[in-house]
């Protein structure tokens, strides 16, 4: 088992990574919190698998919210439903919310916890590879608007993150592969050793180490730039075009990981177009080896229009993340006009 601490501006996150740690949830929570009420938010995919087991760990009466699974549910209407359930359960600021699920559940529950009663305690228990290596750590919470992804949100660190790598064995292949996009991202921006690890035929036997290496990178970056004003932007490699592709597909046609894989390949092409080393073939091969798409399925003009609403836009420029060489990410302030020309020329 691995243990990492992330010191935020107001809260310290304790992050535990290990096989079988899910069965230690009540113990770890008792070490950290003293709630009289616990409310679990999960989704319709995860609830049948893990909700009863989780609730059985506690002597308290656990209340729950089960939201329909899917990125299209990551909106303010769903948040309002969670608020209503928290109110009905009479949670106070000394009580605890647990997010049990993938990235959508983690993001939306984190946002609800950040804003209900102006902030209540939250524990993240991520159940997908994508949420284990990325979204459960670092305190970014949010929901989507029709205009774009994650346009409403807050920075709110979970005080406890419990990452059980045994849970990964229950994932359908396409959901597991979805998370591999974020694993590849971490290898590209910071630690190429990760790319070596996932190239081994039996890499799934080493998931505890792989998840740890990714989370350690995110921990280190977030501690230096919690509020995403500088270094933390490198974590968005592949996400600018990826988020635009998700929006064009109405958040249903592409999963987040699929979109990020496409976005990383497109970013490599853009880097080559402005004179950086061309890493397109290497990143394409990595993504395809893990069942991820690499071709942009929409007209480039639609992609450009969608990315105009990206959070990383600053007036007439956008902070675009490029990688050169593998393991080193750079924040490139790209004029929108130049980006438009480069994207439409693909």
C-alpha positions in Angstrom: 0.0 0.0 0.0 1.1 3.5 -0.8 0.3 6.7 1.2 0.6 10.2 -0.1 -0.3 13.5 1.4 -1.4 16.6 -0.6 -1.2 19.9 1.3 -3.7 22.3 -0.1 -4.2 25.9 0.9 -6.8 25.1 3.5 -7.0 21.2 3.6 -4.7 18.3 3.6 -5.7 15.2 1.6 -4.6 11.8 2.7 -4.4 9.5 -0.3 -4.2 5.7 0.2 -3.5 3.4 -2.8 -3.5 -0.3 -2.5 -5.2 -3.6 -3.4 -8.1 -4.3 -1.1 -8.2 -0.9 0.6 -12.0 -0.6 0.0 -12.6 -3.0 2.9 -10.8 -0.5 5.2 -13.1 2.4 4.4 -14.8 2.6 7.8 -11.4 2.4 9.6 -9.8 5.1 7.5 -12.8 7.4 7.9 -12.8 6.9 11.6 -9.2 8.0 11.7 -10.0 11.2 9.9 -13.6 12.2 10.7 -16.1 12.2 13.5 -19.4 12.3 11.6 -22.8 11.6 13.0 -24.3 11.2 9.5 -22.8 9.9 6.3 -24.3 10.3 2.8 -23.0 8.4 -0.2 -23.4 9.6 -3.8 -22.9 7.0 -6.5 -24.3 6.1 -9.9 -26.5 3.4 -11.4 -23.5 1.4 -12.7 -21.6 1.3 -9.4 -24.4 1.0 -6.9 -25.2 -2.6 -7.6 -21.6 -3.6 -7.3 -20.3 -1.7 -4.2 -22.9 0.4 -2.4 -24.3 -2.3 -0.1 -20.8 -3.5 0.8 -19.8 0.0 1.6 -22.8 0.8 3.8 -22.4 -2.5 5.7 -19.0 -1.3 7.0 -20.6 1.4 9.1 -22.6 1.3 12.3 -24.3 4.5 11.3 -27.4 4.8 9.2 -26.1 5.7 5.7 -28.2 7.7 3.4 -27.6 7.6 -0.4 -28.1 9.3 -3.7 -27.9 7.1 -6.8 -27.7 9.2 -10.0 -28.1 7.9 -13.5 -24.7 7.0 -15.0 -23.3 9.1 -17.8 -21.5 12.4 -18.6 -24.8 13.9 -19.8 -26.0 13.8 -16.1 -23.1 16.0 -15.0 -25.2 19.2 -14.8 -26.7 21.6 -12.3 -30.0 19.7 -12.3 -28.2 16.7 -10.9 -26.5 18.9 -8.3 -29.8 20.3 -7.2 -31.0 16.7 -6.6 -28.0 16.0 -4.4 -28.6 19.2 -2.5 -32.2 18.1 -1.8 -31.0 14.7 -0.6 -28.4 16.2 1.7 -31.0 18.5 3.2 -33.5 15.7 3.7 -30.8 13.6 5.4 -30.1 16.6 7.7 -26.4 16.7 7.1 -24.4 19.3 8.9 -20.9 20.7 8.4 -19.5 18.1 10.8 -20.9 15.3 8.7 -19.4 13.5 5.7 -20.2 12.9 2.0 -18.6 10.0 0.2 -18.2 10.0 -3.6 -18.3 6.4 -4.8 -17.8 6.1 -8.5 -15.9 7.4 -11.5 -15.0 10.8 -12.7 -18.6 12.1 -13.1 -19.6 11.1 -9.6 -16.4 12.4 -8.1 -16.6 15.8 -9.9 -20.3 16.4 -9.2 -20.2 15.2 -5.6 -17.1 17.3 -5.0 -18.9 20.3 -6.3 -22.0 19.6 -4.2 -19.8 19.2 -1.1 -17.9 22.4 -1.8 -21.1 24.4 -2.0 -23.6 22.8 0.3 -23.6 24.7 3.6 -20.5 26.5 2.0 -18.5 23.3 2.4 -18.8 19.9 4.1 -16.3 17.1 4.5 -15.8 14.7 1.5 -14.1 11.4 0.9 -13.4 10.2 -2.6 -13.5 6.5 -3.4 -12.8 6.3 -7.2 -13.9 3.2 -9.0 -12.5 3.7 -12.5 -8.9 3.9 -13.6 -9.5 7.4 -14.9 -10.8 8.6 -11.6 -8.1 6.7 -9.7 -5.2 8.2 -11.5 -6.6 11.7 -12.1 -9.9 13.2 -11.2 -10.3 12.0 -7.6 -7.1 13.8 -6.6 -6.4 17.5 -6.5 -9.7 19.1 -5.7 -11.0 20.1 -9.0 -14.8 19.8 -8.9 -17.4 20.9 -11.5 -20.3 20.3 -13.8 -20.9 20.9 -17.5 -23.0 23.6 -19.1 -24.5 23.3 -22.7 -21.8 25.8 -23.7 -18.9 23.6 -22.5 -17.3 21.1 -20.1 -16.6 21.9 -16.5 -17.5 25.6 -16.8 -19.0 25.7 -13.3 -17.0 24.4 -10.4 -14.8 25.0 -7.4 -11.4 24.0 -6.0 -12.2 21.9 -3.0 -9.8 19.2 -1.7 -11.1 15.9 -0.5 -9.7 15.2 2.9 -9.5 11.5 2.2 -9.0 9.5 -1.1 -9.2 5.7 -1.0 -7.9 4.0 -4.2 -8.5 0.3 -4.4 -6.7 -1.1 -7.4 -8.5 -4.5 -7.0 -11.7 -2.7 -8.2 -10.1 -2.2 -11.6 -10.6 -5.9 -12.3 -14.4 -5.4 -12.4 -14.2 -2.8 -15.1 -15.4 -3.5 -18.7 -12.4 -3.3 -21.1 -13.6 -0.1 -22.7 -13.9 1.7 -19.3 -10.4 0.5 -18.3 -9.0 1.7 -21.6 -10.7 5.0 -21.0 -8.5 5.5 -18.0 -5.4 4.5 -19.9 -5.6 7.8 -21.8 -4.9 9.6 -18.5 -2.1 7.2 -17.7 -0.5 7.9 -21.1 -0.9 11.6 -20.4 1.1 11.4 -17.2 3.9 9.5 -19.0 4.0 12.1 -21.7 4.1 15.2 -19.5 6.3 14.0 -16.7 7.5 10.4 -16.4 8.3 8.3 -19.5 8.9 5.3 -17.2 5.1 5.0 -17.0 5.0 4.5 -20.7 7.6 1.7 -20.3 5.5 0.1 -17.5 2.3 0.0 -19.6 4.1 -1.4 -22.6 4.8 -4.7 -20.8 2.4 -7.5 -21.8 1.5 -8.2 -18.2 1.2 -4.5 -17.1 -2.2 -5.1 -15.4 -0.3 -7.1 -12.7 1.5 -3.8 -11.8 -1.5 -1.4 -11.5 -0.8 -0.5 -8.0 2.6 1.0 -9.0 1.2 2.5 -12.2 -1.6 4.3 -10.3 0.8 5.5 -7.6 3.3 7.0 -10.2 0.4 8.9 -11.8 -1.1 10.2 -8.5 2.4 11.2 -7.3 2.8 13.4 -10.3 -0.5 15.0 -9.8 0.1 15.5 -6.1 3.4 17.2 -6.8 1.9 19.5 -9.5 -1.2 20.5 -7.4 0.9 21.3 -4.4 2.8 23.9 -6.5 -0.3 25.3 -8.2 -3.5 24.3 -6.5 -5.7 26.8 -8.4 -4.6 26.1 -12.0 -2.9 29.4 -12.7 0.4 28.1 -13.9 2.1 24.7 -13.7 -1.1 22.7 -13.2 -2.1 23.6 -16.7 0.3 20.9 -17.9 -2.3 18.3 -16.7 -4.5 19.5 -19.5 -2.3 17.9 -22.2 -4.8 16.5 -24.8 -7.8 18.1 -23.0 -8.2 21.3 -25.0 -9.2 19.6 -28.3 -10.5 16.7 -26.3 -13.0 18.7 -24.3 -14.1 20.4 -27.6 -14.7 17.0 -29.2 -16.7 15.9 -26.2 -18.9 19.0 -26.5 -19.4 18.5 -30.3 -20.5 15.0 -29.5 -23.0 16.3 -26.9 -21.0 14.5 -24.2 -22.3 11.1 -25.3 -20.5 10.2 -28.5 -17.0 10.1 -27.0 -16.0 9.1 -23.5 -13.6 11.5 -21.7 -10.6 9.1 -22.2 -11.3 8.6 -25.9 -11.5 12.4 -26.3 -8.2 12.9 -24.4 -6.5 10.3 -26.6 -7.6 12.1 -29.8 -6.6 15.4 -28.2 -3.1 14.2 -27.4 -2.5 13.1 -30.9 -3.9 16.4 -32.3 -1.6 18.3 -29.8 1.4 16.3 -31.1 0.4 17.3 -34.7 0.1 21.0 -33.7 3.5 20.8 -31.9 5.1 19.4 -35.1 3.4 22.2 -37.2 5.1 24.9 -35.1 8.5 23.3 -35.2 8.6 21.0 -32.2 9.7 17.4 -32.5 7.0 15.3 -34.1 5.8 12.8 -31.4 2.6 12.0 -33.4 3.5 8.5 -34.3 4.7 7.6 -30.8 1.6 8.9 -29.1 -0.7 7.4 -31.7 0.9 4.0 -31.3 0.6 4.2 -27.5 -3.1 5.1 -27.6 -4.0 2.5 -30.2 -2.1 -0.2 -28.2 -4.6 0.5 -25.4 -7.7 0.5 -27.5 -8.1 4.2 -27.8 -9.1 6.2 -30.9 -6.7 8.7 -32.4 -8.6 10.3 -35.3 -10.8 13.4 -34.9 -14.3 12.3 -35.9 -15.7 15.8 -36.4 -15.1 18.7 -38.8 -12.2 20.8 -37.5 -14.3 24.1 -37.8 -16.8 22.7 -35.3 -13.9 21.7 -33.0 -12.5 25.2 -33.1 -15.8 26.8 -32.4 -16.3 24.6 -29.4 -12.9 25.2 -27.9 -13.5 29.0 -27.9 -15.4 28.3 -24.6 -12.4 26.5 -23.0 -11.5 27.6 -19.5 -7.8 28.0 -20.6 -8.7 30.8 -23.1 -7.4 34.2 -22.2 -8.8 36.9 -24.4 -7.4 36.2 -27.9 -5.0 33.5 -26.8 -5.3 30.0 -25.3 -2.9 28.2 -23.1 -2.1 25.1 -25.2 -0.1 22.2 -23.7 2.7 20.7 -25.9 5.1 17.9 -25.1 8.7 17.9 -26.1 10.5 15.6 -25.5 8.4 12.9 -24.0 8.3 13.6 -20.2 8.4 17.3 -20.5 5.3 19.5 -21.0 5.3 23.1 -22.0 2.6 25.8 -21.7 2.4 27.5 -25.1 0.3 30.7 -25.3 -1.1 30.3 -28.7 -3.1 33.1 -30.5 -6.5 31.9 -31.4 -6.0 32.9 -35.0 -2.9 30.7 -35.3 -4.7 27.8 -33.5 -7.6 28.2 -36.0 -5.2 28.0 -39.0 -3.4 25.0 -37.5 -6.5 23.0 -36.6 -8.3 23.5 -39.9 -5.1 22.6 -41.8 -5.1 19.1 -40.1 
